[in-house]
């Protein structure tokens, strides 16, 4: 650091407040330029995402930050540190959005990073190592890409986490182009990820990863805390395309005990899973459960038919991998038992299990200390939704997240984050990045 001593907490707070006009301008330009009449649309590898990248690059250039891009099109904005060879602190989030999304989900994290960098410049701080803000591509790719893919395509590409063939099996929902074609047509280089065996990012160039994000649930808002320190990101057990097969028959003529009713069998399984979820929580374990798809075949269903088929999906999430593994065994066993007793077949097809990501306890403890010093009221909170931070964690890069209070959930135009809360989270971020090396 080129100052004699580290700034005190009040200096961090003042410098972030003085840099807030940068954030305010970016939020309003971003909203204006990616508005779609309902909310904002910044499709992965699409026009809105590119507009966001261009705006951030322009802002970073005017702050004299170093600009770089990787072969997947992720954007890097670096405040140089004293030791340029040391692995850097990374601050990242995504710049894409869902269709008709809100202005803050994703963008807030990147804008917080750049605002924190501007505050450090204002304080005359040269950090011990580089501080790089990363604008990540295609985090919302579940909206924009169908086919066989594992999500978070921008970060997973550069962390070396793409599955073999995923560049070709992820298909853009509107254009039908593969992920590789989308990358190349946007001016990047998908061949890097086929030809290079060395991941672009890893523990040798990233010392730790921080992500600020709006909370996507109501907890901070209801409990009255502006900031959350995220303890972990829930993993999930999913059956995306389960199908129960029974037997279509007359709804009046066939005795109840002789029916092979696909709806009742599937309902029994789903309610059974809800009871498991309730009892897990009663025992102090973390678990949430949703059956977000549940439908009969509209070509065959009728009010006067016993239903012969149901398509359904479920999503079980927990911070505890053991819970997900136990549920995988449980649901498999119960599907077989219910199917046998009712004379139906409950086919779960392929289930996928994504491991929960635990946030780095050292970083969390450091951030709690920062929040106390900066006089920011906070609570510890798990993240129910997935984030790029989990992918950094998965390759052995310690990761941490800051949540900002937000009303009305996310992925909709009614996201409501107060800029005062955002400024508090950004103060904590700036303090954390500098003081970790002090
Ligand atoms: Zn997000």
Boltz pocket constraint, residues with backbone or C-beta under 6 A from the ligand:
constraints:
  - pocket:
      binder: B
      contacts: [[A, 94], [A, 105], [A, 106], [A, 139], [A, 213], [A, 386]]
      max_distance: 6.0
